[in-house]
C-alpha cells in the first residue's frame, strides 16, 4: 500500500469479522474441557486460513488471552445490566454470573497458565476490572443490610473461585454455591 493510504473500511470490517469468527470458534472449541484443540482446528471451525488465524493471533497464548479478556469484559458488563428486586438480589445474580464464568473458563485459564506465568499482568489487570465492576453491587447490598459487612468482594470472589475448582457438574456444584451465598446474609 502506498504511503499515506489506509486500508479501505470494507477491508477493516472484513478483518474484524474474521477475528470475531476465530474467537467464536475458539470459545466453542474450548468449551469442552477434555478436547485437545489445535490452532488448525480453530481455523477450520472458523472457516479461515491459517494465515488469517496467525495474522490475528500470532500464537496460542495471544488467542487464549483474547478469549479470557473477552469473557472478563462480559462479566464486567453484566455488573451494569443484572437486575433484581433488591440490591442483594442484584449482587447475587451477578455472583452467579461470575460463578458461570469461573467454571466455564477453568480450561482456558489453566491452559493460559501453561503458556505464560502467574505474574502475567493479564491476571491482575482483569481481576482488578472484575472487582471494580462488582464493588458497587456489594456496597449497595451492604448498605441495604442484605449482605454481611465484614466481607470484601475479594473474599467473596475467592470463595466462588474455590467452589468453581471443585470437580463435578452443575447439579453437584450449584447447592455448594448456594450454601456459600446464603452465608453472605447478615
HURA-V13159 format. One record per residue. N is the residue number from 0. OMEGA is omega in whole degrees, -180 to 180 (* if undefined). Layout:
n:N omega:OMEGA
n:N omega:OMEGA
//
This chain:
n:0 omega:-180
n:1 omega:178
n:2 omega:178
n:3 omega:177
n:4 omega:-179
n:5 omega:178
n:6 omega:-180
n:7 omega:178
n:8 omega:179
n:9 omega:179
n:10 omega:179
n:11 omega:179
n:12 omega:178
n:13 omega:179
n:14 omega:178
n:15 omega:177
n:16 omega:179
n:17 omega:178
n:18 omega:179
n:19 omega:179
n:20 omega:179
n:21 omega:-180
n:22 omega:178
n:23 omega:180
n:24 omega:-180
n:25 omega:179
n:26 omega:179
n:27 omega:-179
n:28 omega:-178
n:29 omega:179
n:30 omega:178
n:31 omega:-176
n:32 omega:-180
n:33 omega:-177
n:34 omega:170
n:35 omega:-173
n:36 omega:178
n:37 omega:176
n:38 omega:178
n:39 omega:179
n:40 omega:178
n:41 omega:178
n:42 omega:180
n:43 omega:-179
n:44 omega:-179
n:45 omega:-178
n:46 omega:178
n:47 omega:177
n:48 omega:180
n:49 omega:180
n:50 omega:178
n:51 omega:178
n:52 omega:-176
n:53 omega:174
n:54 omega:179
n:55 omega:-177
n:56 omega:-175
n:57 omega:180
n:58 omega:-179
n:59 omega:-180
n:60 omega:-179
n:61 omega:177
n:62 omega:179
n:63 omega:178
n:64 omega:180
n:65 omega:177
n:66 omega:-178
n:67 omega:-179
n:68 omega:178
n:69 omega:179
n:70 omega:176
n:71 omega:178
n:72 omega:178
n:73 omega:178
n:74 omega:179
n:75 omega:179
n:76 omega:179
n:77 omega:179
n:78 omega:180
n:79 omega:-173
n:80 omega:180
n:81 omega:-180
n:82 omega:179
n:83 omega:-178
n:84 omega:-178
n:85 omega:176
n:86 omega:178
n:87 omega:179
n:88 omega:177
n:89 omega:179
n:90 omega:-178
n:91 omega:178
n:92 omega:180
n:93 omega:178
n:94 omega:174
n:95 omega:177
n:96 omega:178
n:97 omega:178
n:98 omega:178
n:99 omega:176
n:100 omega:-176
n:101 omega:-179
n:102 omega:-177
n:103 omega:-177
n:104 omega:178
n:105 omega:-176
n:106 omega:-179
n:107 omega:-179
n:108 omega:-179
n:109 omega:177
n:110 omega:177
n:111 omega:177
n:112 omega:176
n:113 omega:-176
n:114 omega:179
n:115 omega:179
n:116 omega:-177
n:117 omega:180
n:118 omega:178
n:119 omega:-178
n:120 omega:178
n:121 omega:-177
n:122 omega:-179
n:123 omega:-180
n:124 omega:-178
n:125 omega:175
n:126 omega:179
n:127 omega:178
n:128 omega:180
n:129 omega:-180
n:130 omega:179
n:131 omega:180
n:132 omega:-175
n:133 omega:-176
n:134 omega:178
n:135 omega:178
n:136 omega:179
n:137 omega:-179
n:138 omega:180
n:139 omega:179
n:140 omega:178
n:141 omega:178
n:142 omega:179
n:143 omega:180
n:144 omega:180
n:145 omega:180
n:146 omega:179
n:147 omega:-180
n:148 omega:-175
n:149 omega:177
n:150 omega:175
n:151 omega:177
n:152 omega:178
n:153 omega:179
n:154 omega:-179
n:155 omega:179
n:156 omega:177
n:157 omega:177
n:158 omega:-179
n:159 omega:178
n:160 omega:179
n:161 omega:178
n:162 omega:-179
n:163 omega:-179
n:164 omega:178
n:165 omega:178
n:166 omega:178
n:167 omega:180
n:168 omega:-176
n:169 omega:-180
n:170 omega:179
n:171 omega:-174
n:172 omega:-174
n:173 omega:178
n:174 omega:177
n:175 omega:178
n:176 omega:-177
n:177 omega:178
n:178 omega:180
n:179 omega:-180
n:180 omega:175
n:181 omega:179
n:182 omega:178
n:183 omega:-179
n:184 omega:180
n:185 omega:*
//
